[in-house]
Each structure stands twice: as structure tokens, then as C-alpha cells.
Amino acid sequence: MQKIEIEKIVQARIEDAEVLYKASLFDGSVYLCGYAMELGLKQARFFSVRVLPEQKSF
């Protein structure tokens, strides 16, 4: 699976979650948001993309 395909899936799940939220189906909305986050984090790990910025010391 290519990176762009995963990004499309994540975006689609977020859009689905928004529809559920607007319909006051909050449990389903939260579930899909969590699924999208999990998939996005797995994609970042798999493609070795930095998720968090580096900490800078002053």
C-alpha cells in the first residue's frame, strides 16, 4: 500500500467521523477519529516520517 493511499483512507475516515458527529452519533465519531489517528501513526512509523518535532533546548 502506498503512502498516498493511506492518507486518502485517513481523510475518508475523518470525513465519515464529521458526518456522524453532525448527526449526534458521538460514539461512532470518536471511534472513527481514533481509527484515523491510529492509521496515521502507523503510516508515519512505517514510512519513517517524524511525527513529533525535535525538542530544542535553550
ZIWOMO-V485663 format. One line per field, one symbol per residue. ss: DSSP state (H for helix, E for strand, C for the rest). psi: psi as a letter, one per 30 degrees, with the letter a starting at -180 (. if undefined). burial: b if it has 9 or more other C-alpha atoms within 8 Angstrom, else e. A space follows every 10 residues. Layout:
ss: ???
psi: ???
burial: ???
This chain:
ss: CCHHHHHHHH HHHHHHHHHH HHCCCHHHHH HHHHHHHHHH HHHHHHCCCC CCCCCCCC
psi: kleeeeeeee eeeeeeeeee efggieeeee eeeeeeeeee eeeeeeghkk eklkkkk.
burial: eeeeebbebb bebbebbbbb beeebeebbb ebbebbbebb bebbbeeeee eeeeeeee
